[in-house]
């Protein structure tokens, strides 16, 4: 009986290790820097408080017409409207869903100050497919690695 329990414990440990490897492999497909549009760059990696989930912050963006850094001017919280977009959490709390896909996360749109349910999936040619949804209406973007 003891030998059976040891075998069972080793099998569970092996499954946990494989699950960790699957997380790492899936995270590798979407981790790193991504160009969003022509001027923004988002860096995706493990969330600081939950390393088994993915988050992303804006690490570069264009300047405003006045030459100053762009601000989160559409945020519904007036106290946050003056914060710069660089360093802003853009995507957060994504969980692995298999095949390199990530679900259950949120994406913040600084253009309208709203947060949407979102999904991430590797796309053709090393791209990242990002979709945000409200009820049944979804909007998708293709992000590329910056040059």
C-alpha positions in Angstrom: 0.0 0.0 0.0 2.8 2.4 0.9 4.5 1.7 -2.5 1.2 2.5 -4.3 0.8 5.8 -2.4 4.4 6.8 -3.3 3.7 6.0 -6.9 0.6 8.0 -6.8 2.4 11.0 -5.2 5.1 10.8 -7.9 2.5 10.7 -10.6 0.7 13.8 -9.2 4.1 15.6 -8.9 4.8 14.8 -12.5 1.5 16.1 -13.6 2.2 19.3 -11.7 5.5 19.7 -13.4 4.0 19.1 -16.8 1.4 21.7 -16.1 4.1 24.2 -15.2 5.9 23.4 -18.4 2.7 23.9 -20.4 2.3 27.3 -18.7 5.8 28.2 -19.6 5.5 27.1 -23.2 2.2 29.0 -23.6 3.5 32.1 -21.9 6.6 32.1 -24.2 4.3 32.4 -27.3 2.8 35.7 -26.0 5.4 37.1 -23.6 7.6 40.0 -24.6 7.1 43.2 -26.4 4.2 43.8 -28.9 3.6 46.8 -31.2 0.0 47.9 -30.9 -0.8 50.2 -33.8 2.0 52.3 -35.1 3.1 54.0 -31.9 2.4 51.9 -28.8 4.4 49.0 -27.3 3.0 46.6 -24.7 5.2 44.3 -22.7 3.5 41.0 -21.7 4.7 38.7 -18.9 3.7 37.0 -15.7 1.5 39.2 -13.4 3.5 40.4 -10.3 0.9 39.1 -7.8 -0.1 36.0 -9.7 2.9 34.6 -11.7 0.7 31.9 -13.3 -1.3 34.6 -15.1 -0.3 37.1 -17.7 -0.4 40.9 -17.6 0.9 43.6 -19.8 1.9 47.3 -19.4 2.4 50.0 -22.0 6.2 50.6 -22.2 6.3 53.1 -25.1 3.8 55.4 -26.8 3.8 58.5 -29.0 3.8 62.0 -27.5 0.8 64.3 -27.7 0.5 67.2 -30.1 2.1 69.4 -27.4 5.1 67.1 -27.3 4.3 65.9 -23.8 3.6 62.2 -22.9 0.1 61.0 -23.5 -2.1 60.7 -20.4 -5.0 58.5 -19.4 -7.4 61.4 -20.0 -10.5 59.2 -20.7 -10.3 57.3 -17.4 -13.6 57.4 -15.5 -11.8 58.1 -12.3 -10.8 61.9 -12.4 -7.9 61.2 -10.0 -6.3 58.9 -12.7 -6.8 61.1 -15.8 -3.4 62.8 -15.5 -1.3 59.6 -15.2 1.0 58.9 -18.2 0.1 56.0 -20.5 3.7 54.6 -20.2 3.6 52.2 -17.3 -0.2 51.8 -17.5 -1.5 48.3 -17.0 -3.3 47.5 -20.3 -4.0 43.8 -20.0 -4.3 41.7 -16.9 -5.3 38.4 -15.3 -5.1 36.1 -18.3 -5.2 32.3 -17.6 -3.8 29.6 -19.9 -6.5 27.9 -22.0 -4.3 25.5 -23.9 -2.7 25.7 -27.4 -1.0 29.0 -26.5 -4.4 30.7 -25.9 -5.1 32.8 -22.9 -8.6 33.7 -21.6 -10.4 35.2 -18.6 -8.4 38.4 -18.8 -9.3 42.0 -19.2 -8.0 44.8 -21.5 -8.2 48.5 -20.7 -8.8 50.8 -23.6 -7.3 54.2 -22.8 -9.1 55.7 -25.8 -12.5 55.3 -24.1 -11.5 54.6 -20.4 -13.3 51.3 -20.4 -12.2 47.7 -19.5 -13.3 44.7 -21.6 -13.3 40.9 -21.3 -10.5 39.7 -23.5 -8.6 36.7 -25.0 -5.1 36.3 -26.4 -4.0 33.7 -29.0 -1.0 33.3 -31.2 -1.7 34.3 -34.8 -0.1 33.5 -38.1 3.4 34.7 -38.8 4.3 35.2 -35.1 1.5 37.7 -34.5 -0.8 37.9 -31.4 -4.5 38.0 -31.8 -6.1 40.1 -29.1 -9.9 40.4 -28.8 -12.0 42.4 -26.4 -15.7 41.8 -25.9 -18.8 43.4 -24.4 -21.7 40.9 -24.3 -21.7 39.6 -27.9 -19.8 42.4 -29.6 -16.1 41.8 -30.0 -13.3 43.8 -31.5 -10.1 42.1 -32.5 -6.6 43.4 -33.2 -3.5 41.9 -34.5 -0.3 42.8 -32.6 3.1 42.3 -34.0 6.6 42.2 -32.6 8.2 45.7 -32.7 11.0 46.1 -35.3 
